[in-house]
Amino acid sequence: MTEFNAYSLNINLLTSEEKGVIRSVLRHIENDTKKAPIALIAQENCVSTAFIYKMCKRLGFDGYSELFYYLTQARKKTPSVTDTGTSQLIANYSEERFQKMKDIFDRNRGKRVYAIGKGLEEIVAQYMADRLSLFGYSGYTNLMFYSNTVYKDQTDKWVSNNEPSFLIAVSQSGNTREIVENVRVAKDMHYQVILFTRMAESCLTDLCDLSFVVAPEKQGLIAQIPNPFHGKAILAFENLLSCYVMGKMPDKI
């Protein structure tokens, strides 16, 4: 049977029972069966029709008929989540890096996570935090790591009442002072850190658990016109997140 990802399904958002329902629907579609009744799909999976209806609503469909139509059309033309109309976005991309990101995301679903930046990078971080909030995380942004997560006790030691998760840092130079300070505190509190930067070698690349190099530049980064970093960083993150949610392992991004 064709894999879920050929249908652009968010398999990480499905329970095991829901995956069984989708497999039944796909089997009927791929066997060129006319629309399989919802009652038949429910019987094949030992669930109620109400269960299937609720699943469809949760996935954004009005009902079973709309889900069946979507899957039928997706079989005819499969969209590519990495088709951005641009050249490769992440210069140092590898499947190993993607898998490491996936592991970090998997371990921290449902937790409070952070994306931080300074200046224009703050806008990129805000986008990342907002997108994560749509997929099972509590996303916070800006330089809120100190005020929302950690504080100093009477011995001047950093402590936290929150369970460690992960932090995304956005810094073109990889040496932004405020970001470096936040990352050092995060590492002290056992947070994992993912970096989006232009510099393959920097203070932050040494500190972070995982780095993605976007629009690499070896020269000075001040007042470059045009500056592709911010837009490409968002595109790179969007592609990474989309592939993660859809259960894909892209060979490049």
C-alpha positions as CSV (number, residue, x, y, z in Angstrom):
1,M,0.0,0.0,0.0
2,T,1.1,3.6,-0.7
3,E,2.6,5.2,2.4
4,F,0.7,7.8,4.4
5,N,3.2,10.5,3.4
6,A,2.3,10.1,-0.3
7,Y,-1.1,11.6,0.7
8,S,0.4,14.5,2.7
9,L,-1.2,13.2,5.9
10,N,-0.2,14.6,9.3
11,I,0.5,11.1,10.6
12,N,2.1,12.4,13.8
13,L,-1.3,13.8,14.7
14,L,-3.1,10.5,14.4
15,T,-3.7,7.9,17.1
16,S,-3.2,4.2,16.3
17,E,-6.9,3.7,15.9
18,E,-7.2,6.7,13.6
19,K,-4.3,5.3,11.5
20,G,-6.2,2.1,11.1
21,V,-9.2,4.0,9.8
22,I,-7.1,5.9,7.3
23,R,-5.5,2.7,6.1
24,S,-8.9,1.2,5.4
25,V,-10.0,4.2,3.4
26,L,-6.7,4.2,1.4
27,R,-7.1,0.5,0.7
28,H,-10.5,1.0,-0.8
29,I,-9.3,4.0,-2.8
30,E,-6.2,2.1,-4.2
31,N,-8.4,-0.9,-5.1
32,D,-10.4,1.5,-7.2
33,T,-13.4,1.0,-5.0
34,K,-16.2,3.5,-5.2
35,K,-16.8,5.5,-2.1
36,A,-16.7,3.0,0.8
37,P,-19.5,3.7,3.3
38,I,-18.5,5.1,6.7
39,A,-20.3,2.1,8.3
40,L,-18.1,-0.3,6.4
41,I,-14.9,1.5,7.5
42,A,-16.2,1.6,11.1
43,Q,-16.9,-2.2,11.0
44,E,-13.4,-3.0,9.6
45,N,-11.8,-1.1,12.5
46,C,-14.2,-2.0,15.3
47,V,-15.0,1.7,16.0
48,S,-18.2,3.7,15.8
49,T,-19.2,6.0,13.0
50,A,-19.2,8.8,15.6
51,F,-15.5,8.1,16.2
52,I,-14.7,8.5,12.5
53,Y,-16.8,11.7,12.3
54,K,-14.9,13.2,15.2
55,M,-11.6,12.2,13.7
56,C,-12.6,14.0,10.4
57,K,-13.5,17.1,12.3
58,R,-10.3,17.1,14.2
59,L,-8.3,16.9,11.0
60,G,-10.2,19.9,9.5
61,F,-12.7,18.1,7.3
62,D,-16.5,18.8,7.5
63,G,-17.2,15.0,7.5
64,Y,-16.3,11.6,6.1
65,S,-17.3,12.5,2.6
66,E,-14.8,15.4,2.5
67,L,-12.0,13.2,3.9
68,F,-12.7,10.5,1.3
69,Y,-12.7,13.1,-1.6
70,Y,-9.5,14.7,-0.3
71,L,-7.7,11.3,-0.2
72,T,-9.0,10.4,-3.7
73,Q,-7.7,13.6,-5.2
74,A,-4.4,13.4,-3.3
75,R,-3.8,10.0,-5.0
76,K,-4.0,11.6,-8.4
77,K,-1.6,14.4,-7.6
78,T,0.7,14.3,-4.6
79,P,2.0,17.8,-3.5
80,S,5.6,18.2,-2.4
81,V,6.2,19.9,0.9
82,T,9.7,20.8,-0.1
83,D,8.8,22.5,-3.5
84,T,9.5,26.1,-2.5
85,G,10.6,27.3,-5.9
86,T,14.0,28.0,-4.5
87,S,17.4,26.4,-4.4
88,Q,18.4,24.3,-1.3
89,L,17.6,26.3,1.8
90,I,19.8,24.6,4.4
91,A,23.4,24.5,3.4
92,N,24.4,21.9,6.0
93,Y,21.2,19.8,5.8
94,S,21.5,16.0,6.3
95,E,19.1,13.3,7.2
96,E,21.0,12.8,10.4
97,R,20.3,16.5,11.4
98,F,16.6,16.1,10.5
99,Q,16.4,12.9,12.6
100,K,18.0,14.7,15.5
101,M,15.4,17.5,15.2
102,K,12.6,15.0,15.0
103,D,13.8,13.3,18.2
104,I,13.9,16.7,20.0
105,F,10.4,17.5,18.8
106,D,9.0,14.1,19.7
107,R,10.4,14.2,23.3
108,N,8.9,17.6,24.0
109,R,5.4,17.4,22.5
110,G,3.0,19.2,24.9
111,K,5.7,21.1,26.7
112,R,6.5,24.8,26.9
113,V,9.1,25.6,24.2
114,Y,10.9,28.8,23.2
115,A,12.1,30.6,20.0
116,I,14.2,33.7,20.6
117,G,15.9,36.3,18.4
118,K,17.1,39.9,18.5
119,G,16.0,42.7,16.2
120,L,14.7,41.3,12.9
121,E,15.5,37.8,14.0
122,E,12.8,38.3,16.7
123,I,10.2,38.4,13.9
124,V,11.5,35.0,12.6
125,A,11.4,33.6,16.1
126,Q,7.9,34.8,16.6
127,Y,6.8,33.0,13.5
128,M,8.4,29.8,14.6
129,A,6.8,30.0,18.1
130,D,3.4,30.6,16.6
131,R,3.7,27.7,14.2
132,L,4.8,25.3,17.0
133,S,1.8,26.4,19.0
134,L,-0.4,24.9,16.2
135,F,1.2,21.5,16.5
136,G,1.0,20.5,20.2
137,Y,3.5,22.8,21.8
138,S,3.2,25.9,24.0
139,G,5.3,28.3,22.0
140,Y,6.9,31.4,23.6
141,T,9.1,33.9,21.9
142,N,11.3,37.0,22.2
143,L,13.8,37.1,25.1
144,M,11.2,35.6,27.4
145,F,13.3,32.7,28.5
146,Y,14.5,34.4,31.7
147,S,11.1,35.9,32.8
148,N,9.0,32.8,32.0
149,T,11.3,29.9,32.8
150,V,14.2,30.6,35.1
151,Y,15.1,32.7,38.1
152,K,18.0,33.0,40.5
153,D,17.6,31.6,44.0
154,Q,19.1,33.0,47.2
155,T,22.5,31.5,46.3
156,D,22.5,33.3,42.9
157,K,22.0,30.0,41.1
158,W,19.7,29.6,38.1
159,V,16.7,27.4,39.0
160,S,13.4,26.6,37.2
161,N,10.0,25.2,38.1
162,N,9.4,24.0,34.5
163,E,10.5,20.7,33.0
164,P,13.3,21.2,30.5
165,S,12.3,21.1,26.8
166,F,14.0,22.9,23.9
167,L,14.8,26.4,22.6
168,I,15.2,27.6,19.1
169,A,17.7,30.4,18.7
170,V,17.8,32.6,15.6
171,S,21.0,34.6,15.0
172,Q,22.6,35.6,11.7
173,S,26.1,36.0,13.1
174,G,25.9,33.3,15.6
175,N,27.4,35.6,18.2
176,T,24.5,37.9,19.2
177,R,25.2,38.7,22.9
178,E,21.7,38.4,24.3
179,I,21.0,35.2,22.4
180,V,24.3,33.7,23.6
181,E,23.4,34.6,27.2
182,N,20.0,33.0,26.9
183,V,21.4,29.9,25.3
184,R,24.0,29.4,28.0
185,V,21.3,29.6,30.7
186,A,19.1,27.2,28.7
187,K,22.0,24.7,28.5
188,D,22.7,25.1,32.2
189,M,19.0,24.2,32.8
190,H,19.3,21.1,30.5
191,Y,17.4,22.5,27.6
192,Q,18.3,21.3,24.1
193,V,18.9,24.2,21.6
194,I,18.4,24.3,17.9
195,L,20.1,27.2,16.0
196,F,19.2,28.9,12.7
197,T,22.2,31.0,11.5
198,R,24.2,32.1,8.5
199,M,27.6,31.2,10.1
200,A,28.8,27.6,10.1
201,E,31.3,28.5,12.8
202,S,30.4,30.8,15.7
203,C,29.9,30.9,19.4
204,L,26.4,29.7,19.1
205,T,27.2,26.8,16.8
206,D,29.6,25.5,19.5
207,L,26.9,25.9,22.2
208,C,23.9,24.5,20.5
209,D,22.9,20.9,20.1
210,L,21.8,21.3,16.5
211,S,22.4,24.0,13.9
212,F,20.9,24.8,10.5
213,V,22.9,27.1,8.3
214,V,20.7,29.2,6.0
215,A,22.0,31.6,3.3
216,P,25.6,31.1,4.5
217,E,27.9,34.2,4.5
218,K,31.6,34.5,5.4
219,Q,31.7,38.2,5.2
220,G,30.2,40.9,7.4
221,L,26.5,40.7,7.9
222,I,25.8,44.4,8.5
223,A,23.3,46.2,6.1
224,Q,23.5,43.6,3.4
225,I,21.0,44.4,0.6
226,P,19.2,42.3,-0.2
227,N,19.4,40.1,2.9
228,P,17.9,36.7,2.2
229,F,18.4,35.2,5.7
230,H,15.2,36.1,7.4
231,G,12.9,34.9,4.6
232,K,14.9,31.8,4.0
233,A,15.1,30.9,7.7
234,I,11.3,31.0,7.8
235,L,11.0,28.8,4.6
236,A,13.6,26.4,6.0
237,F,11.8,26.1,9.3
238,E,8.4,25.7,7.5
239,N,9.8,22.9,5.4
240,L,11.4,21.1,8.4
241,L,8.2,21.4,10.4
242,S,6.0,20.3,7.5
243,C,8.1,17.2,6.8
244,Y,8.1,16.4,10.6
245,V,4.4,16.6,10.9
246,M,3.8,14.6,7.7
247,G,6.3,11.9,8.7
248,K,8.6,12.5,5.8
249,M,12.4,12.2,5.6
250,P,13.5,14.5,2.8
251,D,16.8,14.1,1.1
252,K,17.3,17.8,1.1
253,I,15.7,21.1,2.2
